[in-house]
């Protein structure tokens, strides 16, 4: 019997051994491949439990994964694919989304109602690239970062698998962003996620004066919908290379 999507995203019937992850993992850009939709559904599944009351993943998918930033080349979804040597099957072992900034011809939003970066609709900040006089297409943003639960078990963590996968995802995203001409890469992250990123060997600086927006009904609605995430007081960071 074919496995359901949720069963597939929950991992192989025969779990991969922690020692086998690093030698069987590849980071790729998922756009245009079947991994793209799988990554979006994994985000929806994981974020659904961050609501005050767990939401139907389909509702979360419609809210987060159809926000418009995946249209018209405005983003790249980076995934790690890990082959289980015991089964020969490939599975999704992590995902993060890179939003590519773009200029808005003098307005805060474009014709589709999108900010240059998703984070600009959520945080008020003195954006370093703008302070330096650079256009928004020189900026990028990482978000929708997920590692499946079965890659974050105690044995996996003890083997450093969660740090390895984080390093693979963020390093690939940095490579793609640089190839796109991006010089300033940002992310909104809770402190514990930034700690993991740091442990994975990726340096960040907190943008000290950044605050959650209080002047946007759209932002307020999102904060209210996912209080278990926004209640962690995530901060805005810039990646340092």
C-alpha positions as CSV (number, residue, x, y, z in Angstrom):
1,X,0.0,0.0,0.0
2,X,1.3,3.5,-0.9
3,X,2.3,5.6,2.0
4,X,0.3,8.8,2.6
5,X,2.0,12.2,2.3
6,X,2.0,12.6,6.1
7,X,3.5,9.2,6.6
8,X,6.1,10.1,4.0
9,X,7.0,13.3,5.7
10,X,7.2,11.6,9.1
11,X,10.1,9.4,7.9
12,X,10.8,6.0,6.5
13,X,9.3,2.9,8.0
14,X,12.9,1.9,8.7
15,X,14.6,4.9,10.3
16,X,18.0,6.0,9.0
17,X,20.9,5.6,11.4
18,X,22.4,8.9,12.6
19,X,25.9,7.8,11.4
20,X,24.5,7.4,7.8
21,X,23.0,10.9,7.4
22,X,26.0,13.0,6.5
23,X,27.3,10.7,3.8
24,X,23.9,10.4,2.2
25,X,22.6,13.9,2.2
26,X,22.5,16.5,-0.6
27,X,21.2,20.1,-0.5
28,X,19.4,21.3,-3.6
29,X,17.1,24.1,-4.8
30,X,13.7,22.4,-4.9
31,X,11.8,24.7,-7.2
32,X,10.7,22.8,-10.3
33,X,11.0,19.4,-8.6
34,X,8.5,17.3,-6.6
35,X,10.4,18.2,-3.4
36,X,9.1,21.7,-3.7
37,X,5.5,20.8,-2.8
38,X,6.7,18.3,-0.2
39,X,8.7,21.0,1.5
40,X,5.7,23.3,1.6
41,X,3.5,20.7,3.1
42,X,6.1,19.9,5.7
43,X,6.1,23.6,6.7
44,X,2.3,23.5,7.0
45,X,2.4,20.4,9.1
46,X,5.0,21.8,11.5
47,X,3.5,25.3,11.8
48,X,0.0,23.9,12.4
49,X,0.9,23.1,16.0
50,X,2.2,26.6,16.6
51,X,-1.4,28.0,16.7
52,X,-3.2,28.5,19.9
53,X,-5.4,25.6,18.9
54,X,-3.7,23.2,16.4
55,X,-4.9,24.1,12.9
56,X,-5.7,22.0,9.9
57,X,-2.5,21.8,7.9
58,X,-4.5,22.8,4.8
59,X,-5.4,26.1,6.5
60,X,-1.8,26.7,7.4
61,X,-0.7,25.8,3.9
62,X,-3.1,28.4,2.4
63,X,-1.9,31.0,4.9
64,X,1.9,30.5,4.7
65,X,2.6,28.6,1.5
66,X,0.3,30.6,-0.7
67,X,1.6,34.0,0.6
68,X,2.7,35.0,-2.9
69,X,6.5,34.9,-2.3
70,X,6.8,31.6,-4.2
71,X,5.4,33.2,-7.4
72,X,7.3,34.9,-10.2
73,X,10.8,33.8,-9.1
74,X,10.5,35.8,-5.9
75,X,11.9,32.9,-3.7
76,X,13.9,29.7,-3.8
77,X,13.1,26.7,-1.6
78,X,16.2,24.9,-0.4
79,X,15.9,21.3,0.8
80,X,18.2,18.6,2.0
81,X,17.5,15.1,0.6
82,X,18.8,12.1,2.5
83,X,18.9,8.6,1.1
84,X,18.3,5.8,3.6
85,X,20.9,3.2,2.8
86,X,18.7,0.5,4.4
87,X,15.7,1.1,2.1
88,X,17.3,3.0,-0.8
89,X,14.6,5.7,-0.5
90,X,15.2,9.4,-0.6
91,X,13.4,11.6,1.9
92,X,13.1,15.2,2.9
93,X,15.4,15.9,5.8
94,X,15.1,19.7,6.0
95,X,13.9,22.8,4.3
96,X,14.3,26.6,4.3
97,X,13.0,29.3,2.0
98,X,15.1,32.1,0.5
99,X,13.0,35.2,-0.4
100,X,14.8,37.3,-3.0
101,X,14.3,41.0,-2.4
102,X,13.0,43.2,-5.2
103,X,12.4,46.9,-5.7
104,X,8.9,48.3,-5.5
105,X,9.1,51.4,-7.7
106,X,8.5,53.9,-4.9
107,X,5.7,52.1,-3.0
108,X,5.9,49.9,0.1
109,X,4.2,47.0,-1.6
110,X,4.2,45.7,-5.2
111,X,1.1,45.2,-7.4
112,X,0.6,41.8,-5.7
113,X,0.5,43.4,-2.3
114,X,3.9,42.0,-1.3
115,X,6.7,43.8,0.6
116,X,10.3,43.5,-0.9
117,X,10.9,40.9,1.8
118,X,8.3,39.0,3.8
119,X,10.0,40.2,7.0
120,X,9.4,43.8,6.2
121,X,5.7,43.2,6.7
122,X,6.4,41.8,10.2
123,X,9.3,43.8,11.6
124,X,10.0,47.5,11.9
125,X,13.7,48.0,11.5
126,X,16.6,50.1,10.2
127,X,17.4,47.7,7.4
128,X,21.3,47.7,7.0
129,X,21.2,47.4,3.2
130,X,19.0,50.5,3.0
131,X,21.2,52.4,5.5
132,X,24.1,51.6,3.2
133,X,22.1,53.0,0.2
134,X,21.6,49.6,-1.5
135,X,18.4,48.7,-3.4
136,X,16.1,46.0,-2.0
137,X,17.1,43.5,-4.7
138,X,20.5,43.3,-2.9
139,X,18.7,41.8,0.1
140,X,17.3,38.4,0.9
141,X,15.6,36.6,3.7
142,X,15.5,33.1,5.1
143,X,12.4,31.6,6.7
144,X,10.2,28.5,6.8
145,X,13.0,26.6,8.4
146,X,12.0,23.1,9.3
147,X,13.9,19.9,10.3
148,X,11.6,16.8,10.5
149,X,11.1,15.5,14.0
150,X,12.8,12.2,13.3
151,X,16.0,14.1,12.5
152,X,15.8,15.8,15.9
153,X,15.5,12.8,18.2
154,X,18.0,12.4,21.1
155,X,20.3,10.0,19.1
156,X,20.2,12.4,16.2
157,X,21.1,15.4,18.3
158,X,23.8,13.5,20.2
159,X,25.3,12.7,16.8
160,X,25.1,16.3,15.7
161,X,22.7,15.6,12.8
162,X,20.5,18.6,13.5
163,X,23.5,20.9,13.3
164,X,24.8,19.2,10.2
165,X,21.5,19.6,8.3
166,X,21.2,23.2,9.4
167,X,24.6,23.9,8.1
168,X,23.8,22.2,4.8
169,X,20.6,24.2,4.3
170,X,21.9,27.6,5.3
171,X,25.2,27.2,3.4
172,X,23.3,26.3,0.3
173,X,20.9,29.2,0.8
174,X,23.9,31.6,1.2
175,X,25.4,30.2,-2.0
176,X,22.2,30.7,-3.9
177,X,21.7,34.2,-2.5
178,X,25.2,35.3,-3.5
179,X,24.7,33.9,-7.0
180,X,21.6,36.1,-7.2
181,X,23.6,39.3,-6.2
182,X,22.4,39.4,-2.6
183,X,24.8,41.0,-0.2
184,X,22.5,41.3,2.9
185,X,20.7,38.2,4.1
186,X,18.2,38.4,7.0
187,X,16.0,36.1,9.1
188,X,13.5,36.3,11.8
189,X,14.3,33.6,14.3
190,X,13.6,32.7,18.0
191,X,16.7,32.7,20.1
192,X,16.9,28.9,20.3
193,X,16.9,28.7,16.5
194,X,19.6,31.3,16.2
195,X,21.5,29.3,18.8
196,X,21.3,26.2,16.5
197,X,22.4,28.2,13.5
198,X,25.4,29.5,15.5
199,X,26.2,25.9,16.6
200,X,26.1,24.9,12.9
201,X,28.9,27.4,12.2
202,X,26.8,30.2,10.7
203,X,27.4,33.7,12.1
204,X,24.6,36.2,12.7
205,X,24.2,39.7,14.2
206,X,21.0,40.8,15.8
207,X,19.5,44.0,14.4
208,X,19.1,45.5,17.9
209,X,16.4,48.1,17.2
210,X,14.1,45.8,15.2
211,X,10.6,45.3,16.7
212,X,7.4,43.5,15.7
213,X,5.2,45.8,13.7
214,X,2.3,47.3,15.5
215,X,0.9,49.3,12.6
216,X,-0.2,46.4,10.4
217,X,-3.5,44.5,10.6
218,X,-2.0,41.8,8.4
219,X,0.9,41.3,10.8
220,X,-1.4,41.4,13.9
221,X,-3.6,38.7,12.4
222,X,-0.6,36.5,11.7
223,X,0.8,37.1,15.2
224,X,-2.6,36.1,16.7
225,X,-2.9,33.0,14.5
226,X,0.5,31.5,15.6
227,X,1.0,32.8,19.2
228,X,3.2,29.8,20.1
229,X,5.7,31.0,17.6
230,X,5.5,34.8,18.0
231,X,5.2,34.4,21.8
232,X,8.8,33.2,21.7
233,X,9.8,36.8,20.9
234,X,11.7,36.1,17.7
235,X,14.3,38.6,16.7
236,X,15.6,39.9,13.4
237,X,19.1,38.8,12.5
238,X,21.6,39.5,9.6
239,X,23.8,36.7,8.5
240,X,27.6,37.5,8.5
241,X,29.9,35.8,6.1
